[in-house]
């Protein structure tokens, strides 16, 4: 049981980081695009990163994707035999 919980947490952790890196560029406006910014800063630096919203959306999206993956696993769609058959390698 402990292995199942720690494995699920590890999968969720990796999925969460992947979704975070996918959501980081959305909604970011650079200083150059806005036509302003502080002097001495890079023109590509974001004006407002809104990290709180991105972390919330990352958590929600990764929870939904994780739940879909767990459902597919327990429904039998993600087992080793089916995946090896899809890839064309004998198991």
N, C-alpha and C positions, 0 to 999 in steps of 0.2 A: 504494500500500500504506500509506503514512504517513497518508493521509487516512482510510482505512478504520479504522485503529487509533485515531486521534485522535477520529474521529466516534463510534466505539463507546465510547470512554472518556467522551466528553461525554454520551452518552445514559445510560450507567451512572451517571455522577455526578448527573445530574438525577433519575434514578429513585431513587438512593440517598437524596437529600434528601427526595423526596416520601414514601418509605417511612419515613424517620426521623420526619417530622412526623405520620405516621399512627400510629406506634408509641409516641410520647411519652406520650399519656394513659393507656396501659394499665398497670395495677398501681400507680398512684400513689394514696397515701392522704394526705389533707391533715391538718394539725394539728387542724383543727376536727372532722374525722371521728374522729380518734383520741382526742380529748378532752384533749389536752395541747399541749405546745409551749413554746418558749422565750418568756419575756415580752418584749414589744415587737416581736414578729414578726407578720407577716400570718397570719390564721387559715387562709387558703387555700394557704399555702406547703406544699410536700410535706415529709413526714418523711424518707422515703428514696426518692430518685429512681431508683437502680439503673441509672445511665447505662451502665455496662459491659455489662450484659445487653441493654439496648436497642440499643446499637451493634452487638453481636454478632448479635442477631436482625435488625436492619436490614440488615446485610451479607448474611446468609443469604437473607432474603426477596428482597432486590433482586437477588442473583445468580440465584436461581431464576426470578424474573420476567424478568430480562434474557435468560437462557438460553431461556426459552419464546418470547420475542419474536424472538430470533435464529433459533431453529428455524422459527418461522412465516415469517420473512422468507426464509430459504434454501429452505423448502419451497414457496414461491410464494404463500402465503396473504396476505402483506403486500406487495403490489406496488401501484403507482399506478393501474393499470387496474382492479384489483379494488376498491380503496378508493373510487375515483371512481364506480364502478358502484353500490356500496353507498350512497353519499351522493346518488346521482341526478344527478350533474353529468357532462356529457360530457367526455371527455379527448381 
